[in-house]
Amino acid sequence: MQLSATPYEERLTAPRSWWLVSFLVGVSFALILLPFGTLPLLGGLVGGTAFAAVVASSYGSVRIRVVGDSLIAGDAKVPVTALGEAEVLDREEARAWRTYKADTRAFLLLRAYIPTALRVQVTDPDDPTPYLYLSTREPERLAEALRTARETAA
């Protein structure tokens, strides 16, 4: 497989505040177990924090990559030849495409804590998906990587 000229990889990590929330979940578990003694309190703190941290980490582990002639977004792998134009969405436009402009047939890789996105048309006539909505912190760079990969594949 040939690598694209402009490789792109992004991990949609959870914001730092979620790690504080994970610790606060652990504190609340500790407070629930406080009547049972010190050892259960410590177990609740460690266990609750670890559980919440695993949830935050797994939610923020999704990746968007342009590898060779494919776009890999979460579980989806789409050849760049099946993709059309990419539209960079600012904060307001991204919110509109997440809500009232959204098509129920579209593929959404949505992370609400990332305000910007990229909307990529799907040009494959056999695919009922009209477009891909990809939350990304660097929509211009992703659009450029897709454009380069499409030119390389053609």
Buried (B, 14 or more C-beta within 10 A) or exposed (E): EEEBEBEBEBEBBBEEEBBEBBBEBBEBBBEEBEEEEEEBBEBBBEBBBEBBBEBBBEBBEBEBBBBBBBBBBBEBEBBBEBBEEBBBBEEEBBBEBBEEEBEEEBBBBBBEEBBBBBBBBBEEEEEEBEBBBBBBBBBEBBBBBBBBBBEBBE
